[in-house]
């Protein structure tokens, strides 16, 4: 029978180190022995050191029936164990083999029972202490609130149970870089708490084994590996030791531990949601072994942590999450008008920043950017949206390091983290966080962890604290912050939809009003064309026809009178046409409003009307007038029409007098709508009118008197109404028969406001 060892002798290099087959080393540690038994209970694998335990060499055992070597009783005990609950729970079996007491662990690997045995050395006193400390730990555990406090308690409890010199709770980040999250160690040792270690210290294949096998023990770092032998009856024969307790360690890892002065280790995996969350790493600075019972007690400490991770992390975040939820509740309960102006109130609400604990926020809608807090410039925001659109098809994006995704936004930007949400066709909302410069203390330079020579790879031997400054990233966004931002985005989206619908409704209503008004004006223009314009035209036709029929007998004086009448009718027709043109011109004016000083407008209007005012002997008195948002040439036409109207309808019983007063401070106009205005009032002592006509006098071509009494087209005050509508203001009239008329005009203080439909 030919026998061979299965020792893996491949040299690890930079090209294969990530695939080092550490699960099939073909060797074990010497504090126990290993047997590989077939399903027919023949010994197919055997560690070389069995002779040290039984005086029987591995060559004598290989190929033999288990019962032939160890007896039928031992085989039956092991068979009963493999079929019982102890095997399922991986509780060691205490058994006598050839006169010696052993504790054995058995697991199945690819059709082979792997039996690992260690001499029984149960320390009853230590076992009792471990039980007592575990009971005390459970009572103390309930007094801790944070995950960090719990881990510190576990580190302390594990060290008390096991007696190791140093116990660390080692936590991984997303890239599997490790951090010493909690620690308990001898007072004379330098603490490692807070140090970080790169992911290369525990490569991927090692992490995979930590998930499969939750407990890993190295009794003596200076051990001589014991080779495993097998019957050489087929090519490539090997033994997977992924679940083995005695499995020999990677030589790189052994060298690593020697470089930091460690003599023995115990490692317990912390598995959370199927992933390797961290490790309980126990170091001793001389060789050390612990009994299987103590190992299980230590393993229980790890289960205390993993069972509490979700609860403790939730508790750690509970207070902050409560504040976020309160801010979200306050924000969604704001009473907002269904107007685009409400976006200013939203973006300036402190709760909009608080829901994501952001430093700045911007809402981008309809080519307008609303901002609050520490935000980029408008140009940067537009550039960021362009990049997001080109590289990200999702409606959501978040990062705490924007430069990783868009290098254009580097240290020159005043933000590093964002939460982005699309608002559909209505726009976007972005929360910002600035760069948080932090210092990471590495246990040695992470770039010099592995060195290569002619013999392969070796870990570096310098583990002095190496400080790294991390820039261009913000603090991480918490899940509850991202969720709160997402929830409010939905609320904001709905609000923008309501604003859009309201504006569409207002637009249609406004268009309906304009259409109604236009139809009314068309009816009036049709009426004037068939009545007022026809009347002077008929006179012209009648007079010229009579003159032509009486050319032989008509006198010079009669011709002169007739021509004067023709001229008067033609002038009236011309005036009507001119007023119609003025009215349509006002209708189509859409010039931008500007700051207009009404004092200058009044002064120039009085100067233009000097002859009319002198001829009528009218007295005009006025006080200081305000500056308003209007259009200069329209204001001159407005003032001219109002003054002309007052002079035209002056009383024959008294000298015409016009007094112009104004508000010196903004006043609240139409209290229901909270619109602040300036007003100007033209008061005359003319013939006045009945108040029931206060609205109709502003309609086009409306007249309260006959053409014979007072000449004119009836367009003057209609022009005034149209001018005030154009600048977003209003005009009203108050009359008293035989006493006079007050014409009051109103100008909104804010050019965005309007009084058109109030």
Secondary structure, 3 states (H helix, E strand, C coil): CCEEECCCCCCCCCCCHHHCCHHHCCEECCCCEEEEEECCCEEEEEECCHHHHHCCCHHHHCCCEHHHHHCHHHHHHHHHHHCCHHHHCCCCEEEEECCEEEEEEEEEECCEEEEEEEECCCCHHHHHHHHHHHHHHHHHHCCCCCHHHHHHHHHHHHHHHHCCCEEEEEEECCCCCEEEEEEEECCCCCCCCCCEECHHHCCHHHHHHHHHCCEEEECCCCCCCEEEEEECCCCCCCCCCCCCCCECCCHHHHHHHHHCCCCEEEEEEEEECCEEEEEEEEEECCCCCCCHHHHHHHHHHHHHHHHHHHHHHHHHHHHHHHHHHHHHHHHHCCCCCCCCCHHHHHHHCHHHHHCCCCCEEEEEECCEEEEEECCCCHHHHHHHHHHHHHHCCCCEEEECCHHHHCCCCCCCCCCCEEEEEECHHHCEEEEEECCCCEEEEEECCHHHCEEEECCEEEECCCCCEEEEEECCCCCCCCHHHHHHHHHHHHHHHHHHHHHHHHHHHHHHHHHHHHHHHHHHHHHHHHHHHHCHHHHHHHHHHHHHHHHHHCCCCCCHHHHHHHHHHHHHHHHHHHHHHHHHHHHHHHHCCCCCCEEEEHHHHHHHHHHHCHHHHHHHCCEEEECCCCEEEECHHHHHHHHHHHHHHHHHCCCCCCCCEEEEEECCCCEEECCCCCEEEEEEEEEECCCCCCHHHCCHHHCCCCCCCCCCCCCCCCCHHHHHHHHHHHCCCEEEEEEECCCEEEEEEEEECCCCCCCCCC
